[in-house]
Each structure stands twice: as structure tokens, then as C-alpha cells.
Amino acid sequence: MLDGFRLRNPGRSLVGIVFYELCWHLCLGFLKIFFGMRVRDGHNEPPAQAGAHLVILNHQSHFDPILAGMAVRRRHLYFIARSGLFSNRLFGWLIRSLNSIPLNQKAADTAAMRAAIDQLKSGRSVLIFPEGSRTPDGAMHGFKRGFWLLLSRSTVPVLPVAVEGAFDAGPRRASRPTLFRKVRVKVAPPIPAQTLLDMGEDAALRHLQAVIENMRQDLADEMRAEGVRITTQPRVDAHTD
């Protein structure tokens, strides 16, 4: 049983694993109470013994890393986070304890990319937002090429995840979240790295964008059927370097 528990984060101390688990349960309660969070198709997540995978998610709000962590239950995620979030010593300690990897967005931070690749090669699972930053308008924007670098260097399966409702709960322009707005998350089956590499960069990026966008629209349709107001827009197709 203990060995199975350690598979959630290979090589991490038992104290670190337990701390992540405690935070996971606290966040789950918070999101269910204040945002009615639900995860759809969580069974698509591969088992812990399947090893590392690269989790990709559309980026609507500050809640997204937590929502991804809720959807990916069998493994502890490593997060690539902008370096400014580590400036506060207490908050910086917290997110480091929850597996965050600092990324300097003002420069090509090859060190952060190498750190993410090292985590993947160590059998851990890493979350990346291929859009690079939160959407300013609710639409999903084009994927940046840093994701392709991670995939081509690590060759691990990709687990696409979609979030909907987080933009309305905590948009980029808002100074504080709006409580009791509904949030949904959906998980797709993992895609082998070789399948994507065989497509080539541009085709693979388009394919992954379509997978996540289709899941996001499914969630939006479900929420509208429940009477939830959604203000997000369809995907913006162009991708940037």
C-alpha cells in the first residue's frame, strides 16, 4: 500500500507526498463548496504505475493549476509557474512544496525547461499551459512552441485536460474571484508521444488544440443546459512562437 502511495510522486519524501495530499483534499472541499467543481471523465487518467505524462490545459484563471491537480488524482503534478509568484517568501515556499518550477517569462528560460524535462525523465508528471498565459477574453489561444520542446525531449504521453467556467469565476482582469460561479473540468484519454511526433509540430498542435476545445465546448454546453451563464468565446486559431 505504501509503495502504491509513493508512485504518486516517485522519489519525493513521504512528508512531501502527505503534504500534497492534505492540500489536495483542502482544495477539493473549497472548490466544491464555493465553485461547484466537477470533474468529467476522470477515469481517462492513466494509472500511477504507467509513469510520467505531460498534462496540458487551457488557461482561463489562477485556479487552473489547482483544477488540473483535482482532475489528475493518481499522480502529483509538477507545475511550471512564472518566477514572480515566488517573490513572497511564504507563498514561494508553499508552491515549491507543491512541486512548482519557476519560469522567467521575460527571457527564454532554458533552465526551467530543463528542470521540467528532468522531472518527466524521473517518472513524474508535469503540467504546462501551452497558451503560455491566461486568456484575456475567455477564448483559447494558440499554443506556444515551448510545449513541443518538452514533448520532443521527454517523449512521454500527453494527457489533455479542459477547464470551463474558471474565466467567469476569476478572469484575468479581476482583482478577486467571483464565488459560486460553476467550474467544470474534463479529461481526455492520453495520447502517446510518438503519435504526436509522427504528425509533426504544426499538425500536432492543431490536433491538441481541437481536442481541448471540443472538451471545453462539451463542458460549456452542459453548463448552459443547467442554466449557467458562460461568457467564453470559441478558440482563436493562430499560434505564436
VENQUIZI-V958103 format. One record per helix or strand of 2 or more residues. SS is the DSSP state (hx for helix, st for strand). FROM is the first residue (numbers start at 0). LEN is the number of residues. If there is no record, write none. Layout:
BEGIN
ss:SS from:FROM len:LEN
ss:SS from:FROM len:LEN
END
This chain:
BEGIN
ss:hx from:1 len:8
ss:hx from:13 len:22
ss:st from:37 len:3
ss:hx from:41 len:3
ss:hx from:47 len:3
ss:st from:52 len:5
ss:hx from:63 len:8
ss:st from:76 len:6
ss:hx from:82 len:4
ss:hx from:88 len:9
ss:st from:99 len:4
ss:hx from:109 len:12
ss:st from:124 len:4
ss:hx from:145 len:9
ss:st from:156 len:8
ss:hx from:165 len:4
ss:st from:183 len:4
ss:hx from:192 len:7
ss:hx from:200 len:25
END
